[in-house]
């Protein structure tokens, strides 16, 4: 069984059927043997960027898209926060650092286009 964590942009690309999410990623996400996680950090990031006018997720209830797509909500635990704070400073984005820490702690493969993720000890499915 594959266990994924969608990076924020990958989640948005999935929802909007954006071609930047490549076919391999799409097929893996669609596979019934795949468990797809969405971090609370991604919902927080989308909410902030929506209010700033930087993204338009197409809905005011982005959190509802998790269950609507049969994904799993991944909460942020204190242990994730500690791990994110202890990561090497290869990446300055605190949301991405949280996703990396969560993927490491929960043994998840991150679906991302961000090459900085490759600098960490984490499994990545590139988009």
C-alpha positions in Angstrom: 0.0 0.0 0.0 1.3 3.4 -1.0 1.1 6.2 1.6 1.3 9.8 0.2 1.3 13.3 1.5 0.4 15.9 -1.0 2.4 19.1 -0.9 0.1 22.2 -0.9 0.5 23.0 -4.6 0.0 19.3 -5.5 -3.3 19.3 -3.6 -4.4 22.5 -5.4 -3.3 21.1 -8.7 -5.3 17.9 -8.0 -8.4 19.8 -7.2 -8.1 22.0 -10.3 -7.1 19.2 -12.6 -3.9 21.2 -13.4 -1.6 19.6 -15.9 1.4 20.5 -13.8 0.5 17.4 -11.7 2.0 14.8 -14.0 0.4 11.6 -15.0 2.5 9.4 -12.7 1.4 11.4 -9.7 -2.3 11.4 -10.9 -2.3 7.7 -11.4 -0.7 7.0 -8.0 -3.2 9.3 -6.2 -6.1 7.7 -8.1 -4.9 4.1 -7.2 -7.3 2.5 -4.8 -4.4 1.0 -3.0 -3.0 4.5 -2.2 -3.7 6.3 1.1 -3.5 10.1 0.4 -2.9 12.4 3.3 -3.5 16.2 3.4 -1.8 18.1 6.2 -3.6 20.6 8.3 -0.5 22.8 7.5 -1.6 22.8 3.8 -5.1 23.9 4.7 -3.6 26.7 6.9 -1.3 27.7 4.1 -4.1 27.8 1.5 -6.3 29.8 3.9 -3.6 32.4 4.4 -2.7 32.7 0.7 -6.4 32.9 -0.2 -6.9 35.9 2.1 -3.8 37.5 0.6 -5.2 37.0 -2.9 -2.3 34.7 -3.9 -4.3 31.6 -4.6 -7.9 30.8 -5.5 -8.8 27.3 -4.3 -12.2 27.4 -6.0 -14.0 27.0 -2.7 -14.4 28.7 0.7 -14.4 25.2 2.3 -11.1 23.8 1.2 -11.1 21.5 4.3 -14.2 19.7 2.9 -12.2 18.7 -0.2 -10.2 16.3 1.9 -13.1 13.9 2.6 -14.8 14.7 -0.8 -11.7 13.3 -2.5 -11.5 10.3 0.0 -8.2 11.7 1.4 -7.1 11.5 5.0 -6.7 14.6 7.2 -3.2 14.7 8.8 -3.2 16.7 12.0 -0.2 18.5 13.3 1.2 17.0 16.5 3.7 18.5 18.9 6.2 15.9 17.8 5.8 17.2 14.2 6.5 20.7 15.4 9.7 19.6 17.2 10.9 17.7 14.2 10.2 20.6 11.8 12.2 22.9 14.1 15.1 20.6 14.1 15.4 20.1 10.3 18.5 21.4 8.6 17.9 24.9 7.1 17.7 23.7 3.4 14.2 25.2 3.1 13.0 28.4 4.6 9.3 27.9 4.1 7.8 26.8 7.5 4.8 25.1 5.8 7.1 22.9 3.7 9.3 22.2 6.7 6.2 20.9 8.5 5.3 18.7 5.6 8.8 17.3 5.5 8.7 16.6 9.2 5.3 15.0 9.0 6.4 12.8 6.0 9.4 11.7 7.9 7.5 11.0 11.1 4.6 9.2 9.5 6.7 7.4 6.8 4.9 9.1 3.9 6.0 9.9 0.4 5.6 13.6 -0.5 4.1 14.5 -3.9 5.8 17.8 -4.8 7.4 19.8 -7.5 9.7 21.6 -5.0 13.3 20.4 -5.6 14.3 21.6 -2.1 12.5 18.6 -0.7 15.1 16.4 -2.2 17.7 17.8 0.2 16.0 16.0 3.1 15.8 12.4 4.1 12.3 11.9 2.8 10.7 9.9 0.0 9.5 12.1 -2.9 7.2 11.5 -5.8 8.1 14.3 -8.2 5.4 16.1 -10.2 
